[in-house]
Every structure is written in C-alpha cells, then in structure tokens.
Amino acid sequence: MKRLASWSLVLCVLVAASARAAAQGEQTGLVTGRVTTSADSQPLAGVTVSVSSPALLGVRTTASDVNGVYLVRNLPPGEYTLVFEIDGLAKQQRAARVPLGGTATIDAGMTFVIEETVQVTALAQPAWLQPRTSQNFVQSETVLLPVGRSPFLIADLASGLTDNTPNANQVTVSGAFAYDNVWLINGVDVNDNVLGSSNNLFVEEAIGEVQVLTSGISAEYGRFSGGVINVITRSGGNSFSGGFRLNLSNPSWSAETPFETSQRTSKLSKVHEGIIGGPLLKDQLWFFGAGRWERSSTQGAFPQTAAPLVTETDNDRYELKLTGSLGPGHTLRGSFVDNDLTGAQASLPFSIDPRAYVHPHTPNRLFVANYAGVVGSRLLATAQYSRKHWGVRNNGNTSTDILDSPFLTRTGTMYQYNAPYFDSTDPEDRNNHQATASLAYFASTARLGSHDVKGGVEQFTSTRIGGNSQTSTGYVFLADFATGSNGAPL
C-alpha cells in the first residue's frame, strides 16, 4: 500500500487599483462592480445590490462600500439579474452571466430623480479582470457542436491544450506533462493516482459547465504543473425539469474512402441517459438526479494474428445531488456519483492471442459535501470534504500453473500472448480523500481602496493499494512466437 498525504496553506491577497477584486473559487463564481453617480462618476456608498437567478437559492443582497464597490461571492454559474437601489435615486437593473470559477463585472451609474424609475439594460459583456487564462464551455453551447460530450473532449476545445498524449483521456496544457493536471468534478479531485487521467465520474447529460484553466492559476487548486479542468454538474431548481437521451452508434455508419474495400460490421450500440431535478422545498432544498446505462459491443480483431476480438462494455452510472439553504447566504451541497463498469476485452492493447481475454470489473465512486456561508456582508467561509474510490477486479489470470504464464515477444514490435497479463487474485485500489477550508474577506477603506483577501488550508491523501502483480503464476516469459512460412503466427 502506498499512501501520500499533503497539507497546504494558501494565502492570497488580491488588490484592485480601481476598487475591483478578482474572484477565486472552484464551483461558483462572483459578481462585482462599482456604483457611481451617472453625472460625475463619484462613488456611491450604501447602495443595496440584490442578486437573483434561477440557479440561486433565494436572493442575495449586499451594499456598496465607501469606494462604491460591491462584491457578491458564492454564486452558482448561470444567468443573473442585479437590482441597484438607494433612496432618492432611480432603481437600476442589469443582466449578467456568472461563469464557473470566474467574475462578472457589472458597473452601475445612478441618476437623481424625483420619482423612481426602472432602467433595464441588455446583457453586458463581462470584463475579465483576473490575471489567469481560463475558458468556459456551457452545456447549452457544446451540445450544438459536432464534438464529444465528455469533459475530456470538451476541454480539447480550449486553446493552449492538446490531446496528443501517451495515454487515453489525458491532455497536455502549455507543454507540461500529460499526467500532471488536476481534474475536478463538483470540487472533487478525480485524477487517476497513477496515469493522471480523469475517472469517468459523470453523466454527460448532467454536465452544466466546464472550465479550463491554462495559466496564472490560483494556488488554491494545487498539485499540478499543467492546468485545471473544472467540471460542475446541474443542481435542480425551483421548477421540475428532466430529460431523456438515446445515443445510437454503429460502425457501419462510418463513411469510407473510395480505396477501402472492406466493410465494417453492422452492430448497433445504445447508450441511454436520463436527468431529473426540481424542488423538495422551494427556495430551501433542491434535488438533481442523473443516470447513464450502456450495453455495447465492438467487433474487431487481435493484431498480428487477426483472430476475432469482441470488446464488450456494461456500464451503469448514477448521480444524486442535493442543494440546500441553511439561511440567507448559507448553502450546503452534497453529491454522490457511482460508476460501475464491467466488460470483456484483450488483456493488453498489444495482446494477439484469444487466450489473453479478460473480464475486468471496475467500481468507481465519489462523495462530496460542501458548505459555503456569508458572515456579515464581507466574510465568506467555505468547507468541503470528499472521498473518491477507484478499483479494478478480475483483470488478469487466475491460474498458478507455469504453463499458463504470459509471454512477451523479444524482437520487433512487442506483442503479448499465451495467457492474460496481470493477476486477478491481486486487486488494486486507487483512492483519495480531501478536506479543505477557506476564508475570504472583502476589505475596503477610502484611503487604501478595496481588497479581496483569501486564505485556506487543505489536507489531501492519495492511497494506492495492491501488489502490482504482473502474473498469477509468478513468471513472465520473453520469447518470440513460432511463425509459418508466410510469417504468420502458428
């Protein structure tokens, strides 16, 4: 068993010369701006700012400070309406979209009037005042594109990133190692402990937004030299909604070039997805559930020998998410995701023998609980605890007879044959658990301006359990296979 534990303490001071502060956070965003008089652009203190959205439990309010700056944290990604009010001045209304992990900056100019009026403006393009480079992709947009719907394929749309990597489901960000990124789903680190790729702890239809961070990234994310792919799933709402999706695929539907004479086998594969969400208590408690069911098989051939190979997938995924309000500005979220995968496949990508066929079972799940609360009008406190489990069972040979040992070729291209590689009697687990807490304070004075100060602590433990057995017999032989007069394996 291998265990790696780390503690980290992060303190960030964000100074806005024009009395604006940039946001830090993982699963929410913030809105900020400056309130002034429209006539002479003088800052206005004490203006009440109300923020509402279908994505938000209740209504959040704050007031502009002595520099006219306001800041509302812990806002779920979505479309928002902001209302600015103060006695003797006309009410102002603005629209904004708060992105995942980002900042929407909305300024307001107040006018003096005898009677109150309401001014509604069109959606303004947010100003990005943070030094980091991030790109956000919302589900309503990516579903219209001819690309895959998994976080890995969505992230590939971002600049500064490539999927030209040694292993599947990896990305390289700004030239860093492909295994050294952080993949987050609802705030949980879902990296594979060995390969650095992302575990499939998601239902594609449930993905709400994907954020890709490639440079200038806050230290609070930690443990990477490349980038961060930050995913958040949907959270229900004050009205019931749901959907069902049927994905069909068939190898014979792929177009071939005029030079291709062989025909692909016609085999229809189906993937079912369903989502449902709504209120258990309006403005108090929301629920969201999602499911994904896949039964598919792909016909192919082993390399070199051309023996028939059928790869089968039996995959069930479920997600349950609850979002509750403990009071104005205090939110508690909990999420559980289960991904149970069984299948039939070749032992290794370069296996050439039907005797190297295996039937692995891969249980994979996560749990996360998150609290965020606004204390007063300036302090935000957050705490989170999460656990992720990944394991593999029945992925190898069970025989202890030396004649059932796996073989690897010695010359030319490497191939594997005679028996499955690895040992089914030596299961492996790759887990982690994480606890974090942070405080963010919005300080402002007429002399020193407005500042957003954030500090936090994290405890992260990564555990790998297993003997790393390569064979159940205790032997792996290096020997080339016999060939016939035509060079084909016998």
N, C-alpha and C positions, 0 to 999 in steps of 0.2 A: 504494500500500500504506500502510495506517495501522497503526501499532504503539503500544501503550500499555503501559508497564511500570511496576510499582509495587512498592515494598518497604515492609513494615510490621513494626514491632516492638511486641509486646504484652506487658505485664506485669500480671498480676492477682494481688491478694492477697485471699484470702477468709478472713475471721475468723469463727469460730463462738463466740459467747459461752458457749454451753453445751457447748463442746468438740465441735461438729459442723461439718463442712465441706460446702459445696455443690460439685457436680460441674461441670466444664467439659469439653466434648468434642463430637465430631460424630457418629462412627459407633459409639460404645459408650456405656455408662453406668457407674455405680458404685453400690456399696452401702456404707453407713456406719452407725454407731450407737454406742451406749455400753453397756459391760458393767459391771454393778454387782452388789453383794450384794442379794439379794431382801429381806433382813430390814431393813437400814438404808440402802440405796441408796448405799453407799460405792463409789467407783470401784475396779475390779479391773484391775491391770496384768498383762501376761503371759499373758492368756487366748488360746489358739490358736483362730483362726477359720478354718474350712475352707469353701470355697465351691465348689459343683459344679452342673452343669447340662448338659442335652443340647446346649445351644448353645455350650458351652465346651470347648475342647481341654484335657483333663486336669482337675486340681483345683488351685485357687489357695488358698494359706494366708497368713495374716498373724497378728499378735499385737496385742492392745490395748496402748495406751501408758499413760503414767503417770496420765493422766486417765480411763482406761478406754475411750478412743475407739479404734475401728479404722476402717480405710478400705481398700477393695479397688477399684482402678481397672481400666479397660480390659476391661470385661465386655460381651460381645455381648448385645443385648436378648434377654430370654427369662425363663423360669421357673427359679428357683434354690432350692437347699437350702443353708442355713447351719448348721454344727455348731460349738458353742462348747464347748471342753474345757480343763480345768486340773485338776491333781492335787488330790484331796480335795473336789472339788465335783461336783455332778451335771451330766452332759452335757446340753446344751440343743440343741434342733433347731428351726429356724424356716424358714418358706417365704416367698419374696418374688418379686415380678416386677420386673426391672430394665428400665426403658423406654429407648428410644433417646434419647441425649443427656440423660438425667435421672438422678435419685438415688432410690434406695430406702433408707429409713432403718429399720433393724431393731435395736431395743434388746433386751438380754437380762439377766434377773435370775438370778443363780446362787445355788443353795442348798447348804448344807453337809450332806453325808450320809456315812454310813459305807460304804455300798455304792453303786456307780454305778447311776444310773437314766437313762432317756432320756425326755424330755418333748417331745412333738410338738404343735405348735400349728397352728391353721388359718392360712391366708393372711391376713396383716395388711395393712391399707390403708397404703401408703407415705405418709410425711409429706414434703411438698414444702417444702424449706427454702430454695430458691433464689429470688431476687427476680424472675426473669424469668417471663413468662407463656408457657407452652407447652402444647400439646395433642397427644397421641399417638393414632394410629389404627393398630391392628394388623390384618393381613390377615385373620385368622380372624374378626374382627368386621365389617369393612367388606364382606366378601363376602356377608354376610347382609342387607345393606341395599339398597334399591332405588335405588342411585346408580351412577354410572360407576366404573370401577376404575383410571383413570389417576391419577397424583399430583395433577394439576390439579383433578380432580373430587373426590378425597378431601380435599384441602386446603380445598375450598369448604365442608366440614362445620364448620370451625373458626369460632369467634366472633371478631369484630374483623377480618373479612376478607370481601371481596366480589368477584365476578367481573364486575361492571358496569364494564368497561374498554374502551379504544379498540380493542384488538386481541384476537384469539383467544388462548387459553392464557395469559392474564395474570390477575393478581389485584391488588387494592388492599388493603394492610394499614394499618390505622389512619390512613386518609386520605392516605397517601403516594402518590407517582407509581407507576403500574402497572408501569413499566419498571424500577423501582429496588428490586427484591427479589433475593435470592440463592436459586437452585435448586441443590440438591446431590443427586447420586446417587452413593452409595458414596464420599462425600467429594469428588467432582469437581464443580466449577462448570460447570453445563450451560446457563447463560444464553445466549440468542441475543445476539450482540455489538451488534446494532442495536435490536431490539424489546424485549429484556429478558424475553421469554417463555422457556419451558423447551423444550429439544430433547427429542425422544421417544426417549431412550436407555434404554429399559426394556422389559421384557416384563411385562405386568400380572400374570400368574400368579406371577412371580418376586418381586414386591414383598413384603417382610417387614413393614415398618413405615414410617409416615410421621409425622414430627414437624413441627408448625407453630409457629414462634416469632413472637410478635407484639409483644413489648415486653420491656424490661430484658434485652436480648440481649448476650451476651459480645462483647467487641471482637475476639476471635479469628476470628469469622465474617467481618466486614469488608465494605466496598464496597457498602453499601446504606443506604437511609433508611427502607425499609418493613419487611419481615420476611424470615424464612428458612423455606423449605420443604425439609426434610431427609429424604431417602429412603434406605433401606438395603434391599438385596436379600438373599435367603436365602443360606445358606453351607454347605449339606450337613450331615453329622453322622456319628456312629458307626454308623448303620444306613442301609441303602439305602432310598430312597423316591423316588417320582416321580408324575407325573400327566399327564393329557391333557384338554384342554378344547376343545370346539367351540362357537363363538358364531355364532348364526344371527340374521339380521335381514332384514326385508322391509318396504318402505314401505307395502304394502297391509295390514300388521298393525296400523297405527296407527288408533285409533278417531277418527271424525269427528263433528262436531256435527250435529244434525238439519238445520241450514241449509246444510251443504256438499253440493253436488250432484255435484261432480266426483269421480272415482275415482282413487286412487293406483295407479300401475303396479306390478304384482306382479313383483318381482325379488329373488330370494333371494341374499344375500351371506353368505359364510362366512369366519370368522377362526379358524385353528387355533393352539392354544398347547400347549406341552409342557414339562415340567420333569423333571429327574432329579438326584439328589445322593446322596452317600454317602462312605465312607472309601476312600482309596487305601492308607493305613496308619492303623490305629485309633489314636486319640488323638495322631496325628502329622500326618496330611495328609488334608484333606477336599477334595472337588470338588463343584461345582454347575454345571449347565448348563441353559439355557432357550432356547426358540425360539418364534417367532411368525410365522405365514405368512398373509398376507391377499391375496385376489384379489377385488375388489369393483368394482361399477359402479353409478352412480346416474343415473337418467334425470330430466332436468329441462328447463328452457327458458331461453334468454337473456332478460334483462329487456328490456322495451320492444318488441323485435321478435318475441318468443315463438318464435324459431327453436329447434329441438330441440338440447339440450345433454346429452351423456353424459359424466359425470365418472368416470374410471377410476383405480383405485389398485392398484398392485402393490408390496407391501411385505414384506420379509423382515428379521426382527430375530433376533440371536443374542447370547447371553451365556455366557461361561465364567468361572468364579470358583474360585480355589484359596485355601485357608486352611491354613497350616502352622505347626507349633510348632517353634521353634528351641531349646526348653528350657522349664522351668517359668517361666511368666510372660512368655515372649518369643514374639510372634506375628507372622508375615509373611503378608500378604494381597495377592493380585493379581487384577485383574478386567479383562476386555475385553468391550466391547459394540459390536456393529455393527448399524446401521440403514440399510438400502439401500432407497430409495423411488423408484419411477418411476410416472408416471401420465399422464393426459390431462385437460386442464381448460381453462377460459377463462383468457385471459391476465391479466385483472383481474376483481375481483368485479362491476364495472360495465361489463364488455365486453358488447356487444349483437350482435356480428357473428360468424358461424361462421368467418370468415377470421382471427379473433383466437384461434384454438385453438392450444394449445401442448402439448408432451410433455416436461415437465421431469424431470430426474434429480437426486436429492438424496442424495449419500453423507454419512453421519454416523456417527462412531465415537468411542469413548473408551478410554483405557487408564489404569489407576491401580495403583500399588504402594505398600503401606503397611506400616510396621514399628512395633510398639509393644512395649516391654520394661520390666519392673520390675527396677530395680537395687537390690539390698538389699531392704528392706521399706518404704522410704519414697519412693524416687525413681522416677518414670515418665518414660521418654524415648520420643518419637514422631518419626517422619519419614515424609514422603509426597511422591511425585512423580506428576503426572498430565498427560495431554495430551488435548485434545478437538478434533476436527476436524468442521467442517460446511461443505458446499459446495453449489453449485447449478450445473447444466449444462443446456444446451439449453432454457433458459427465455426464449424470445423469438423474434425474427425473424432470418433469415439473409440475406435479400435486401438488396442495396445500391441497388436501383432506387428512385428517389424516389417513384414511383407506389405503392410498397409501404410507404410511411410510415404510422405510426399517426396516427389523428385523435382529438381530444378535442372534445366539444361546448363551446360558449361560454356558452349561456344555459340557464336552468333547471337541472334535475338533470344532473350531469356523467355522460356516457357515453363509451365508447371503442369505436372501430370501424375497419374497413378492413384492418388488419393487426395482428399481435401487438405488444404493447408490449415493451420491453427488447430486448437484443441477445444472441443465443445465442453469438456469437463473443467475448463478453466474460464469461467465467465469474467467479464470485465465491466466495471462501473466507472464513469467519469462524471463527478458531481461537483457542485459548488453551492455555497450559501453565503449570503451577503447581508450586512446590516449597515445602514447609513443614517446620518442625521445632519441637519444643517440649520443655520440661522442666517437670515438676510435682513439687513436694516437699511432703511432709506433715511439718510441724514441730510439736513439742509439748514443753512444759515444764510443770512443776507450777505455776509462778508465772504464766506468760503464757498458758497454755491451749494449745489445738490450732489450727493454722492450715494452710491449703492454699494454697501459693504456686505460681503458674504463669507462665511466660514463654515467648515463642516468636517466631519470625521467619517471614515469608512473602515469596516473590517470585512475582508474578503478571504474566504478559504476555498481553495481548489483541491479536490481529492480524486485520486486515481487508484482504484482497487483492482488487482489482478496480477497474475504471474507472468503475463506476456509469453505464454507457451506457444511455440511455433508449430508443435505437432503433439498428438496424443501418444505417439509411440516413443518419443524421446529422440527421434532421428529424422534428419532431412538429408537426402542423398543428392549429390551433384553428379549427374550422368546424362549424356545425350541419349535420346530415344533412337531406336533402330529405324531405318528407313528402307523402303523398297527401291527397285531400280529406277523409279521415276522420282525419287527423292521424297515421297510422301511417307508420313509416319506409319509404321506397321501396328 
